[in-house]
Amino acid sequence: MEEEKSLNIEEEKMVDEAFQHLVDSYLNTKHRKKVELITKAFNFARHAHQGARRLSGEPYIMHPIAVAQIVCSEIGLGSTSICSALLHDVVEDTDYTVDDIENIFGPKIAQIVDGLTKISGGIFGERASAQAENFKKLLLTMNDDIRVILIKMADRLHNMRTLGAQPANKRYKISGETLYIYAPLANRLGLNAIKSELENLSFKYEHPEEYKAIEKKLQATESERKSVFDEFTAPIRKQLDQMGFEYEIKARIKSPYSIWSKMQVKHIPFEEVYDILAVRIIFEPRANIDERNECFNIYVALTQLYSSHPDRFRDWVNHPKANGYKALHVTLMSNRGEWIEVQIRSQKMDEIAEKGFAAHWKYKEGETTEEEKENELDKWLVTIKEILDDPQPDAMDFLDTIKLNLYASEILVFTPKGDIKILPTGATALDFAFSIHTVVGTHCMGAKVNHKLVPMTYKLQSGDQVEILSSSKSMVSDEWLHIATTAKAKAKILAAIRKKERIQQREGEEILDEFLAKHEIIKDTPNIDKLCHLHSFSKAEDLYLAIGQKKVVLGNLDDAYLRGKNTDSTWKRLLSFGRKKQKPVENIEEQPKEEQKLDKKKPLIINDTNIDSKFCLDSCCNPIPGDLVMAYQSLDGIFHVHKLQCPAALRLKANSGNRLYSVKWEMNGEKQFASTIKLNGFDRIGILNQITQVISQLFNANIRKLSVETIDGVFECTIVLYVHDTKEVQTIIKDLKRIPNMKNVVRI
């Protein structure tokens, strides 16, 4: 009893200290001081969550305090947001209602808490249909109050910081949806610091070994980077001092997740990632000089000290990114012969870059009206609003469409009149057409880029001047969905296709009505169901559409079937002759076989006896024993195994978390698996023979496929071979690297 009492006293002290730290942080901001209101919200939340605990065992109230701390210190919001953060789980987890919150704290805090309650439990629900619906709710709250999404970001960040208390399958799901949606959304909102931390935490929990390895290498090379940084920045500091600047120069180290991503995409080791170090100059503008001009003054001074890379200059000062980011980026050649990127920002630009719209609005105080602030935010929200205007988005298409533009890097292109349009990298002429106007997009037939005629599939580059060519005869088609890359264009194309299909549905229903009237058959639900069954459609709307599109032509066979004169199977064979068989519609409500019998807290075991009957090693990433993997259980009960870093796995983690399982390999080393390695180097006589000797003779591994190409003395070779596990692949790679003239060997 004494021990329990002592524990309670310690916990009370911990809670009080955490709240006091929050209050101290708030008092250090420039916000109007409303400590009484914040204290009132804290006491209310503390009482409401009394006795509740998190999975980690700590009192639940520590979570709302931590979220409020992030909202205050890391996003820079004020008392309304801090109170809302403290209260964000009260309605969800206790008997209190939104009306109770409104009566005690007023309508604004109640509105924000209500918005947070509606999107509680993460973006994604248990079913695919709920996923899109919850995500729509999340985005719709932006229209009401941007603070809802900012507090939700803080909530997700704290959940990621404490993810270690969750079982493995939950970690996969939460990490997956964080990487798939939350980190890109943070990026789009300009919350750079939060975006980076969300990525790193997801990486840490999904790939702990790789994370530790990169962290260890970063620590091992820290002193060398410091030496490079000090040597490179010494003349810069001297120059800025002479110019009379107040400034700070920071070393920006590439995050472990960014390093790992580059290693994966380029198939290179850590040692070949050359842009780990960047330099950031943060300055206060001198009196009566515009901060944009100051950025260029510093840029000119730097180019007098070091040579600049002609293709790596980025002017985000005059042409900010869509999320409000401003800075000048220039890449300079150091005295050691290394390219180093330098980012030039004012103090204001830096705070906006790290804290996003909250800081942006703070700097707007006194300069613009509330209406102007809202208009500025609306520019960012316009794409999302247009997608939400589409009344029937398919669940998965909706998520993928939004995802398209959350993380995309940007290009600047020009209209014929010289106006600037910001588009994601990879955007086509068709995307540009829809960015101008929906009517221009739907009638697009091609474009002139820099006065040269190009098709609508043409991929635009930064600096292109684009004129859209249109025709009233040009009509939207399904193929356009493969041409468009932006969320706006895809949403508008889908809306146009659906509008066209609705017209065809009405025409099809009219044709069916005429047919039934002509044959004196009653149009009722049983007869419509019979025709749907006969033509393999799941609902009447699909039948009407097929009739309207002339894919189904009603005739004597349908008349006879409705009158019961022929067997089902006979007419189905006749009607399906020459017609492509439709895939059955998957019922997302259905559960996989045996799902309820499995304990998701324990990993599934893959061994020699069950690998062929229960598991499928998916070809998208070709996992082999030793790889970090997860499993997705399909409706037929089979477990589909993916590497954790596989793009398909990332999508599954975000979309189907309730069907994911952690997995362990327990193979006895007899079974072999296909693995692919890629090699390149300088060609010479006999090198291919040495490669095959290492694989076949030294390791007795069977080569399934080998392709090699040599251009101007440089060869590239891809080999598919059979191995037992990842250790064997790593040993083979190690030996292949010892061959003279071999430059790079990686598993892909």
N, C-alpha and C positions, 0 to 999 in steps of 0.2 A: 504493500500500500504506500509506504514511504517512498519507495522507488518510483512508483507511478506518479505520485505528487511532485517529486523532484523533476521528473520528465516533463510534466505539464508546465512547471515554472520555467524550465529551460526553453520550451517551445513558445511560451508567451513572450519571453524575452527576445527570442529570435524574430517573432512576428513584429513586435514593437520596434526593434532595430531596423528591420527592413522597411517599415512604413516611415520611420524617421528619416531614413536615407532618401526615400522618395520625396518627402517634404523639403528636405535640404536641397535636393536637386531642383525642385520646382522654384524655390526661393532664389536660386542662382540664375533663373531665366529672366527675360524681359517682359514676361506675361504679367497681366494684372493679378495681384496676389489674392487668391480666394482660398486660403488655407482652411478656413472653417468649413466650406462646402466639401473640400476634399476629405477632411477628417470625418465629416458626417457620412460621406459615401463609404469610407473605410469601415467605420463602426457598424454601418448597416450590413455591409457585405460580410464582415467578420461574424456578426450574429447569425446571418442567414446560412453561412457555411459551417457553423459550429458543429464540431464532431466529424466532419467529412475529411477524408484524406485522399491524397493522390497515390498512384501505384508505387511511387518511391517511398511512401510512408510518412511524408511530411504533411503538416496541416494544409488543407486545400486552399486556405486564404493566401498562402504564399504565392500561388499561381496568379491570381488577379493583381497582387502587389507587383509581381515581376513584370506582368504585361503593362501595367501603368508606368513602371519605371522605364521600360523601353519606349513607350509612347512619349514620355516626358524628355528623357535624355537622348534617345537615339533618333527620334523622328521630330521632336521639337514642338509638340502640340501643347495646348493649354489646359485650363482647369476642366472645361466641359469634357474633353477627351479623356483626361485622367480619371474623372469620376465615372465616365462610361466604361472605361477599362476595368476599374475596380468592381463595377456592377455587372460586367458582361455575361457572367454565368448564373446570376441570381435567378432570373426568370426560367432559364433552362433546367437548373438543378434543384430549385427549392419551390416552396408553395407560393412565393410572391409572384404577382402579375405585373404586366406593363403598366396597368392603371395604378398599382401601388407605387411604382417608380415615378410616374407622372405626378401623383399627388404629393410626393415627398420632395422630388428633385426638379420638377418642371417638365414641360413638353419636349424641349430639345434633347435633354439627356435620355428621356424615355424613348424618343424616336430613334436615337442611335442604338440604345440597348435592344429595342425591338428589331432593328435591322440586323444586329449581331446574333440575336436569338434565332431569326429566320434562317440564317446560314450556318447555324451551329453544327458541330460534328464534322467539320471539314467541308470542302467543296463537294465531295463525292459521297453519295449514299450507297446503299447495298445493291441497287439495281442500276443498269445502264440508263434507263429512262429518267431516274431520279438524279443522276449525275449532271446531265445537261440542265435539268430544271433548277437544281441548287446553284449551279454556276451562273445561270441566268439571273437568279435572285441576287447573287453576289454582285454581278455587274450592274443590275438595275439599281442597287443601293447607291451606286456612284452618282446617279442622277439626283438622288435626294440629299445625300451628304457624303462627301468624299471621306470624311473621318471614319465612316463605318469600315471601309476597306483598309484604311491605314491601321486602325485598331486590330482588325482581323490579321493583318500582316504581323503585328506585334505578338498576337496570340499564337500564330503559327511559329514564329521565331522562338518563343519560349518553349513551346511543345517540342521543337527540334532540339533545343539545348538540353532537354530532359528526356530525350527519346530512349536513352539506355534502359529505362525501367520497363519498357514495353517488350513483349515477346517478339521473336524474330519475324514471324509473318506480318505482325503489325508494323514493325520497323520498315519492312519492304514496302508495304502499302503507303505509309506516311511519307517515307523518303521519296517514293516514286511520284506521288501526286505533288510533293513539294518541288521536285525538279521539273515536272511536267507543266505545272501551272503557276505555283506561288513565286518561284524564283523569276520566271519570265515576267510575271505581272509586277513584281518589285522593280525589275529592270525598266519596265515601261512607265512606271510611276516615278522613276528617277531615284529610287531608294537603293543607291549603289552599294552602300555598306551592308544593308540587309540582304540584298541579292547575293553578294559574295559569300556571306556567312551561311545563308540557306543552302547554297551550292556545296560549300565545304562540309557542312554537317551531314547533308545527304550522302556525299561521297564517303565521309568517315564511317557512317553506319553501314553502307552498302559494300564498300571495299576496304575493310579495316587494314588489311595487310599492305595494299598499295598506298593507302593514306600514310601509314607509318613509314613506309619506305621513302616516300617523297619528303615527308617531314624530316626524316633523318638526313637525307641528302641536302636539304635546304640548310639544316643546322651545320652540316660538315663544310658547306661552301660559304657560310655566312661571313667569315673573316675575309675571304677573297673578295666577296661582293662589296664589303665595307671599304676595302682598300681601293677598289675601282671607283666606288661612289665618291670617296674623299678626294681622290686624284682628279676625277672628272669635274667635280663641282667647285674645286678651289678657285680656278680662274673665273668661274661664273659668279661666285660670291664677291670676288674683288671688283668685277665689272658692275654688279648691281649696287654695291656700296658706293662706287664712284658716281653712279647715276642718282643716288639719293633715295633709293627705295627702302621701305620697310617690308621685309619679306621673310619667308620660311622656305627652306628647301628640304623635301622629304624623299626618302627612297621608297618607291612603290614596288613591292615584291609580288610577283605573280602568285596567285593563290594555288594551293595544291590541286584543287579541282580543275582550274584552268590549265595547269601544267599537264595533268593527267589527260585531259581532253585533247590537248595538242599532241601528246604522245600517241593517243589512240588514233586520231585522224590521220596523222602523218606517218604512223608506224616508226617512230623514232624513240631512242632511249632518252632518259633525263638529261644526259650530258649534251644532247644536240638541240635542246630547247634554248634558243639564244636570247630570247627577250624576257628572261626572268626578272631582270632589273630594269626599272624605268625611274626617271627623275621627275618630281613634281615641284614646280615653283609656284608658291602661293604668295601674292603680293597685295599691299594696300595701294590703291592709286594715289599718285601725287596730287597736290592741290590743283583744282581747275583743269584736270586732264581726264578725258573720258577713259573708262577702264578698257574699252575695246582698243583704243589707240595705244594704251600702255602695253597691252599684250603684244602688239606688233613692234613697239619700241624695244621690248625685251627680246623678241624674236630676232630683230635686226642685230642686236648686240651679240646674241648667241652665235649667229652665222659668221660674225667677224672672228669668233674664237675657234669654231669648229666647222668643218664642211658638213653641209646638210644633204640628206638623201632626196633627190628630186621627185621621187614618186611617193614619199611618205609624209607629205605635208597635209594636215587636215584643219580646215578653218571652220570650227564649230562655234566661233564667236559671232561672225556675221550670219551664219546659217545654222542655228542651234538644232540639236536633235529633237525628235518629236516629244521626248520626255523632258525637255527643257534644258538639257545638258549644254553647257558652253565651255569652251577651252580652245586653245591653240595646241595642236600636236605637231611636233617636228622631230625628226630622227637625225641625230648627229653622229659623226665618226669620232670616237675617242682617240686619244694618243696611243692607246694599246691596240688600235685597229678593230675595235668592236663598235657596232651600231647600237646606240642607246637612245630610246625615245624620251623626249622631254615634253611634259604637259605644263602649259602656262595658263594659270587661272588667277583671277582676283579672289579675295577672301569671300566675297559674295558668291561668285561662281562655284567656289569649292564647297561652300555649305549647301548650295542648291544641288550640286552633284551628289553629295553624300546623303542629304536628308530629303531631297525631292521637293514635291509641291508644298509641303508644310513650310519649308524655309523660303520657297519662292513667294508664297503669300505674305510671309513675314516682311520681306523686303518691299512688298507692294503697299504696305500700310502707309496711308497718307499720300501715296502717289496716284492711286486709282480708286474708283468707286467699287462697291460690292458687285455691281452689275458687270463692270469690266473684268473683274477677277473671274466671275462665273463664265463670261464669254471666252476667256482664255482657256479655262478648263474644258469648255464645250468643244473647242477645237480638237482636243485630245480624245474626247469621248465620242466624236462623231461617227467613227467607224463602228464602234460597239453598238451605238444606238441604231444604226442602219441594219445591223445584223439582227438585233432584237426586234426590229419592226417586222421581220419575216415571221409570220404567225406559226409556221410548222417546221422548225428546224429538226432534222434528224439528230438523235442524241449524240452519236459519235461524231457525225459530220460537224455538229455545232462546236464541240470541244476542239476538234482538229482545225476548224476554220479560225477560231479565236487564237489558237496556239500559233498559227502561221505567222502572225505579225507581232506577237509579244516580244520575241527575242531577236527579230531580224535586224541585222545591221542595215544602214540606210545609204541611199544614193540621192543626189540632187539633180533633177532634170528640169528643163525649161520649156514653157509654152512658146508658141510663135511670137507672143508679145513680150516675152522675157520674164514672165512670172515664174516663181520657183515652186516645184512640187517635190515633196519628200516621199520617196517610195522605198520599200525594202529591197535589199540587194537581190538580184535575180528577177525583178519585176519585168513584165513584158509590155509591148506597146498596147496590148488589150487592157492591162492593169491601168496604164496611164489614161486610156480612154474613159474607164469607169471612174477614175479619180476626178475627172473634169465634170462629168454628169452622167446619170444613168442612161439618158436617151442617146448620148454620144457613144456610150459603151455598147448598148444593145444593137446599134446600127453600124458598128465599126466593121470595116472591110480591109483595113491596112493602115499604114502610116508613112509619113516622110520623117526620117531621122537625119538631122543635119543635111536636109534637102535631098536625101536619097530615099527612093521608094523601098519599103521593107514590109514583110508580112506582119500580121498581128502577133505572131509567135516570137518576134525579134526581142532579144533580151537587152534591156537598156543599160547604159553605163553612165556614171556620174558626168555631168556636163553636157549630155545630149540635149539637143533642141528637137522637140517632137511636135509634129502636126498630124492630127488624126484625120483619116479619110473615111467618110461614111457613105452609106447608101440605104435608101428606104427598103431595098430588096434584101439587104443583109439581115439575117435572123439568127437569134441565139440558138445554139445546139448543145447537146451533151458534151461534144468534143471540146467546147470552150472551157469546161471545168478543168481540163488537163493543160490548157494554155495559161489560164489565170493563176497567179500566185498569191495575190493579196486577199485578205479576208473580205474587204469591201466588194471586190470584183466577183469573187465566188458567191457571196451572199446574193448579189444582184442577179447573177446568172441563174442561180437556183430559183430565185423568186420568179424570174421570167419563164423558166422552164415549167414551174408549178402553175403559173398563170395559163400557159399554153395547154398544159395537161388538164386543167379545170375546164377549159373550153372544149377540149376533146372528150372529156368525161360527159359533159352535157350533150354533146353531139351523139356520143355512143348510147346514152340513155334514151335519147329521142329515137334513134334507129331501132333499139330494142323494143320501145313502146309500139312503134309502127309494126314491127314483126309480130309481136304478141297479139295486137289488135287484128292484124290480117289473118292470123291462124286461130282467132277466137280463143285465145288462151288468157286466163286471168293473170294479171301482174300482181303476184303476192310474194311474201317472203319465202315460202316453200319452193316456188318455181324459180325464183332468183337463186336460191341456195343450190338447187339442182344444176342450174347452168354454171354456177361458180365451181361446183364439184366436178362437172363434166369437163370444163376447160382448165381445171387445176389452178383456180384462183382462190385466195383466202377470204376475199371480201368483195362486195358488189362494186365498189368504186374501181377496183382493178379490172373487173370484167367490163365495165362501161368504158374505161380508158382503152382497153385492148380493142373493143368494137370501134370506138372513135378513131383509133389509129389504123384501122383496117387490118389489124393483126388477127382478129377473129371476125369471120364473115358468117352470119347466121343463115341457116338453110334448113333443108329437109331433115338432116341428121338431128338438129336441135329440136325440131318439131316432134319427130318420132320419139326422141329421148324423153321429152317432157310428158308425152302421152303414155310412157311406159312400154313402148313396143319393142325395145331392144335392151340387151344387157349392158350394164355399165362398162365392163371391160372391153367389149367389142367396139363401142362407139369411142371410148377413150383412145384405143389404138388407132382408129381411123382419123380422129381429130388431131392426134399428136403427130401423125405422119408428116415429116418435113418441118415440124415446128420444134424449136429449141426447148428442151425440157427445163422447167423452172425449178430452181432450188427451193426446198421447203423453207418456210419462214421459221426461224429459231425463236422459240418462246423464251424471252429473257427472264420470265418468272420461274422457269423450270430450274431445278437444282441438279447438279451433277450427281451421278450415282455414288452411293456410299459416303457422300460428303459429311453427313451427320455423324458417322462412325469414327471419324478421324480426329485426333487431338492436335489442333493447330499449334499448340504451344511446343510440341515436339517435332523435330525434323523428320521428314520422310527418309527412309534408307533405300538407296539404290544398290542392289547387289546382283550377282550373276544369275540368280534364280528368277528375279522379278523384272529385270531391265527390259526384256523383250515383251512381256505380257502387260505390264502396268505403265511403262514409261515410253515416251517418244522424245528422242534427242533432236530438237528442231534444227532444220538445215539452214535457217537464217544466221545462226551463229556457231553451229557445230560444236557443242560442248563436249568435253572429254573428262574422264576422271582426273581430279585435281583442280578443275576450274571451280570458281565460286559460282554457284548456280541457285536458281529458284524454280519452282514448278507451278504451273497453272493447270487446274483440273477442268477439262472440258465436259460437256454434258454427257458424253459416252463413258465418263469415268476415267479416261486415260489422262495421265499427268504429262504435260508438255514441258520439257526441261529447257531452260534458256540460261545463258550466261547473264550475270547481273547487269553487265554494261551493254547488253544487246538492246538496240532501239525498240524492238518488239516487246522486250521485257519491261522497258520503261513505260510504254503505253499500257501494258497490262497492269502494272503496278498502280498507275493512275486511274485506270478505268474499271478494274475488276479485282480490287483488293480482297474481297471476301472469298475469292477462289484461289488465293496464293498460299504456297507452303514453302517453308525452308527445307533444304535438302542436304543430305550427307552421302558421300560416296563410300561404299564398303565393298569394292571389287577385289577379287583375288589375283588380278594381274594376268589372267589368261585371255580375256576378250580384247580384241583390237578395235580401234576407232580411227576414222579418217580425220586427218589434220592437215592444214595448208600452211606452207611457209613460203616466204618471198625473199629472193636474194638478188643483189646487184653488185656490180664491181667492174673491173677492167678485164676485157676479154683477152685470152691467150690460149695457145694450143694445149689441150689436155685438161682444162679447168672443169669441163663438164664431167669428164671421167673421174676426176677427184671427188666431185660432188656426189656422184652415184656410189662411189666406193665407200665414202663416209657413211652414207645412209644404208646401203645394202650389205656391205661386208662387215663394217665395224659394229653396226647395231642390228643387223639382220632384219631391217624394216622393209616391208614391201612398198614399192612405189606404185601408186595407182594411176597417177597422171603427171606428166612433166611437159612444160612448155617453156621455150627459151627464145629470146629475141635479142639481136645484137645490132646496135646503131653506132657507127663511128667509133668503134673500139670499146663501147660500154655495153655490157650485157645485163639483161633482166630476166630472171627465171622464177617460175612459179611451180611448186611441187606439191602434189597431194599424196600423202603417205599414210600407212597404217601404223599406229603406235598404241601403247598400253595406257599411258597417262601423260600429264603435263611435264613430269620430271624427265621422262624420256625425250620429249620434244625439246626441253631446255638443254639437255645434254647434247642432243644432235646439233642444235643451233650453236652451242658453244664450240663444238668441234668444227663446224662449217666455217665459223668466223676465223679459225686458224689458217685456213687455206690462203696462200699468197694471192694478192690482188682482190680478195673479197672485201667489200666495203660495208655491206649492211645485210643482216639476216634477221628477219622477224617472222613471227607467227601471225597470220591474219585470219 
